[in-house]
């Protein structure tokens, strides 16, 4: 009977030395699926990048049209008699418009240059002296912007053609 445990031990050793085939097969299948998934993702990402580039170019053109440009409005001297003393105001005003509206605004400005200059002059002449002396020229900006909105109106999207009126120079000199 002593021989029987030895025989059983010999039979057990060869079974332990054999690699488990089922486990190896499962690991190989998982690795294969992982590789296929990675290659598929890379291929799909590559073609998606071309579509994204086309979309970004389309969006870039639209973004270019939405950028603003500056168009000179007036650069002149205007009188104001609202205070006890007459003042001469040297004013420069610029319109800020979207690039897509630039040609339309320039054409209207060219066509009605004298009328628009007169309108801005009337705003300056009628302004209270304190409005022309404001540090931020808030009232003058509002009044000129309201006049410009009347003149130029809105685009087909119902947005104002003129985004903003900029007054970089407003210097007053009392007259003797």
C-alpha positions as a Markdown table, in Angstrom:
| # | Residue | x | y | z |
|---|---|---|---|---|
| 1 | Unk | 0.0 | 0.0 | 0.0 |
| 2 | Unk | 2.9 | 2.3 | 0.3 |
| 3 | Unk | 3.2 | 2.2 | -3.4 |
| 4 | Unk | -0.2 | 3.7 | -4.0 |
| 5 | Unk | 0.5 | 7.1 | -2.5 |
| 6 | Unk | 3.6 | 7.3 | -4.7 |
| 7 | Unk | 1.7 | 6.6 | -7.8 |
| 8 | Unk | -0.9 | 9.1 | -6.9 |
| 9 | Unk | 1.8 | 11.7 | -6.3 |
| 10 | Unk | 3.4 | 11.0 | -9.8 |
| 11 | Unk | 0.0 | 11.3 | -11.4 |
| 12 | Unk | -0.6 | 14.7 | -9.7 |
| 13 | Unk | 2.7 | 16.2 | -10.7 |
| 14 | Unk | 2.1 | 15.9 | -14.5 |
| 15 | Unk | -1.3 | 17.6 | -14.1 |
| 16 | Unk | 0.2 | 20.6 | -12.3 |
| 17 | Unk | 2.8 | 21.1 | -15.0 |
| 18 | Unk | 0.3 | 21.4 | -17.8 |
| 19 | Unk | -0.8 | 25.0 | -18.4 |
| 20 | Unk | -4.6 | 25.5 | -18.2 |
| 21 | Unk | -5.7 | 25.8 | -21.8 |
| 22 | Unk | -9.1 | 27.4 | -21.1 |
| 23 | Unk | -7.5 | 30.3 | -19.2 |
| 24 | Unk | -4.9 | 30.9 | -22.0 |
| 25 | Unk | -7.7 | 30.9 | -24.6 |
| 26 | Unk | -9.7 | 33.5 | -22.6 |
| 27 | Unk | -6.7 | 35.8 | -22.2 |
| 28 | Unk | -5.9 | 35.5 | -25.9 |
| 29 | Unk | -9.5 | 36.4 | -26.9 |
| 30 | Unk | -9.6 | 39.4 | -24.5 |
| 31 | Unk | -6.2 | 40.7 | -25.9 |
| 32 | Unk | -7.4 | 40.2 | -29.5 |
| 33 | Unk | -10.7 | 42.1 | -28.8 |
| 34 | Unk | -8.7 | 44.9 | -27.1 |
| 35 | Unk | -6.4 | 45.2 | -30.1 |
| 36 | Unk | -9.3 | 45.3 | -32.5 |
| 37 | Unk | -11.1 | 47.9 | -30.4 |
| 38 | Unk | -8.0 | 50.1 | -30.3 |
| 39 | Unk | -7.4 | 49.9 | -34.0 |
| 40 | Unk | -11.1 | 50.6 | -34.7 |
| 41 | Unk | -11.1 | 53.6 | -32.4 |
| 42 | Unk | -8.0 | 55.1 | -34.1 |
| 43 | Unk | -9.5 | 54.6 | -37.6 |
| 44 | Unk | -12.8 | 56.2 | -36.5 |
| 45 | Unk | -11.0 | 59.1 | -34.9 |
| 46 | Unk | -8.9 | 59.7 | -38.0 |
| 47 | Unk | -11.9 | 60.0 | -40.3 |
| 48 | Unk | -13.7 | 62.1 | -37.7 |
| 49 | Unk | -10.8 | 64.6 | -37.7 |
| 50 | Unk | -11.4 | 65.3 | -41.3 |
| 51 | Unk | -15.0 | 66.1 | -40.7 |
| 52 | Unk | -14.0 | 68.2 | -37.7 |
| 53 | Unk | -11.6 | 70.2 | -39.9 |
| 54 | Unk | -14.3 | 70.8 | -42.4 |
| 55 | Unk | -16.7 | 72.0 | -39.7 |
| 56 | Unk | -14.0 | 74.2 | -38.1 |
| 57 | Unk | -13.3 | 75.8 | -41.5 |
| 58 | Unk | -17.0 | 76.5 | -41.9 |
| 59 | Unk | -17.2 | 77.9 | -38.4 |
| 60 | Unk | -14.0 | 79.9 | -39.0 |
| 61 | Unk | -15.6 | 81.7 | -41.9 |
| 62 | Unk | -18.7 | 82.5 | -39.9 |
| 63 | Unk | -16.5 | 83.7 | -37.0 |
| 64 | Unk | -14.6 | 85.9 | -39.4 |
| 65 | Unk | -17.8 | 87.5 | -40.5 |
| 66 | Unk | -18.8 | 88.2 | -36.8 |
| 67 | Unk | -15.5 | 90.1 | -36.1 |
| 68 | Unk | -15.8 | 93.8 | -35.7 |
| 69 | Unk | -14.2 | 96.5 | -37.8 |
| 70 | Unk | -14.0 | 100.3 | -37.2 |
| 71 | Unk | -15.4 | 102.8 | -39.7 |
| 72 | Unk | -14.7 | 106.5 | -39.2 |
| 73 | Unk | -17.8 | 108.5 | -38.6 |
| 74 | Unk | -16.7 | 112.1 | -38.0 |
| 75 | Unk | -13.5 | 114.0 | -37.1 |
| 76 | Unk | -14.4 | 117.6 | -36.9 |
| 77 | Unk | -15.0 | 120.6 | -34.6 |
| 78 | Unk | -18.4 | 121.6 | -33.4 |
| 79 | Unk | -19.7 | 124.5 | -31.4 |
| 80 | Unk | -21.8 | 124.3 | -28.2 |
| 81 | Unk | -23.4 | 127.3 | -26.6 |
| 82 | Unk | -25.2 | 125.4 | -23.7 |
| 83 | Unk | -23.1 | 127.1 | -21.0 |
| 84 | Unk | -22.7 | 130.8 | -20.4 |
| 85 | Unk | -19.7 | 130.7 | -22.7 |
| 86 | Unk | -19.3 | 129.3 | -26.2 |
| 87 | Unk | -17.1 | 126.3 | -26.6 |
| 88 | Unk | -15.6 | 124.6 | -29.6 |
| 89 | Unk | -15.4 | 120.8 | -29.3 |
| 90 | Unk | -13.0 | 118.8 | -31.4 |
| 91 | Unk | -14.7 | 115.4 | -31.7 |
| 92 | Unk | -13.7 | 112.2 | -33.4 |
| 93 | Unk | -16.3 | 109.4 | -33.6 |
| 94 | Unk | -15.9 | 105.9 | -35.0 |
| 95 | Unk | -18.5 | 103.2 | -35.7 |
| 96 | Unk | -17.8 | 99.6 | -34.7 |
| 97 | Unk | -19.7 | 97.2 | -37.0 |
| 98 | Unk | -19.5 | 93.5 | -37.8 |
| 99 | Unk | -17.5 | 92.6 | -40.9 |
| 100 | Unk | -20.6 | 91.2 | -42.6 |
| 101 | Unk | -22.3 | 94.6 | -42.3 |
| 102 | Unk | -19.2 | 96.7 | -43.2 |
| 103 | Unk | -20.1 | 97.3 | -46.9 |
| 104 | Unk | -23.7 | 98.2 | -46.2 |
| 105 | Unk | -22.7 | 100.7 | -43.4 |
| 106 | Unk | -20.0 | 102.2 | -45.6 |
| 107 | Unk | -22.3 | 102.6 | -48.5 |
| 108 | Unk | -25.0 | 104.3 | -46.4 |
| 109 | Unk | -22.4 | 106.5 | -44.7 |
| 110 | Unk | -21.1 | 107.6 | -48.1 |
| 111 | Unk | -24.5 | 108.2 | -49.5 |
| 112 | Unk | -25.7 | 110.3 | -46.5 |
| 113 | Unk | -22.4 | 111.8 | -45.2 |
| 114 | Unk | -23.5 | 115.4 | -44.9 |
| 115 | Unk | -26.8 | 114.4 | -43.2 |
| 116 | Unk | -25.1 | 112.2 | -40.7 |
| 117 | Unk | -22.4 | 114.8 | -39.9 |
| 118 | Unk | -25.2 | 117.3 | -39.4 |
| 119 | Unk | -27.1 | 114.9 | -37.1 |
| 120 | Unk | -24.0 | 114.4 | -34.9 |
| 121 | Unk | -23.3 | 118.1 | -34.9 |
| 122 | Unk | -26.9 | 118.7 | -33.6 |
| 123 | Unk | -26.4 | 116.2 | -30.8 |
| 124 | Unk | -23.2 | 118.1 | -29.8 |
| 125 | Unk | -24.8 | 121.5 | -30.1 |
| 126 | Unk | -27.8 | 120.5 | -28.0 |
| 127 | Unk | -25.9 | 118.7 | -25.3 |
| 128 | Unk | -25.6 | 120.1 | -21.9 |
| 129 | Unk | -22.0 | 121.3 | -21.1 |
| 130 | Unk | -21.9 | 118.8 | -18.2 |
| 131 | Unk | -22.6 | 116.0 | -20.6 |
| 132 | Unk | -19.6 | 117.0 | -22.8 |
| 133 | Unk | -17.4 | 117.2 | -19.7 |
| 134 | Unk | -18.3 | 113.7 | -18.3 |
| 135 | Unk | -15.2 | 111.6 | -17.8 |
| 136 | Unk | -16.7 | 108.6 | -19.6 |
| 137 | Unk | -18.9 | 110.6 | -22.0 |
| 138 | Unk | -21.7 | 108.2 | -21.2 |
| 139 | Unk | -24.5 | 110.6 | -22.1 |
| 140 | Unk | -22.9 | 111.7 | -25.4 |
| 141 | Unk | -22.3 | 108.0 | -26.3 |
| 142 | Unk | -26.0 | 107.2 | -25.6 |
| 143 | Unk | -27.2 | 110.2 | -27.6 |
| 144 | Unk | -25.0 | 109.6 | -30.7 |
| 145 | Unk | -25.7 | 105.9 | -30.6 |
| 146 | Unk | -29.5 | 106.5 | -30.6 |
| 147 | Unk | -29.1 | 108.8 | -33.6 |
| 148 | Unk | -26.9 | 106.3 | -35.4 |
| 149 | Unk | -29.4 | 103.5 | -34.7 |
| 150 | Unk | -32.1 | 105.7 | -36.3 |
| 151 | Unk | -30.0 | 106.3 | -39.4 |
| 152 | Unk | -28.6 | 102.7 | -40.0 |
| 153 | Unk | -31.4 | 100.5 | -38.5 |
| 154 | Unk | -31.0 | 96.8 | -38.2 |
| 155 | Unk | -29.8 | 93.9 | -40.4 |
| 156 | Unk | -32.0 | 91.0 | -41.6 |
| 157 | Unk | -31.4 | 89.2 | -38.3 |
| 158 | Unk | -33.0 | 92.1 | -36.5 |
| 159 | Unk | -29.6 | 93.1 | -34.9 |
| 160 | Unk | -28.3 | 96.7 | -35.1 |
| 161 | Unk | -26.0 | 97.3 | -38.1 |
| 162 | Unk | -23.8 | 99.4 | -35.8 |
| 163 | Unk | -22.5 | 97.5 | -32.8 |
| 164 | Unk | -21.1 | 100.5 | -30.9 |
| 165 | Unk | -20.2 | 104.2 | -31.3 |
| 166 | Unk | -16.7 | 104.9 | -30.1 |
| 167 | Unk | -15.6 | 108.5 | -29.2 |
| 168 | Unk | -11.8 | 108.4 | -28.8 |
| 169 | Unk | -11.5 | 112.2 | -28.9 |
| 170 | Unk | -13.7 | 114.9 | -27.3 |
| 171 | Unk | -11.7 | 118.0 | -26.4 |
| 172 | Unk | -13.4 | 121.3 | -25.6 |
| 173 | Unk | -11.9 | 124.8 | -25.9 |
| 174 | Unk | -13.6 | 127.9 | -24.6 |
| 175 | Unk | -14.0 | 130.7 | -27.2 |
| 176 | Unk | -13.0 | 134.2 | -26.3 |
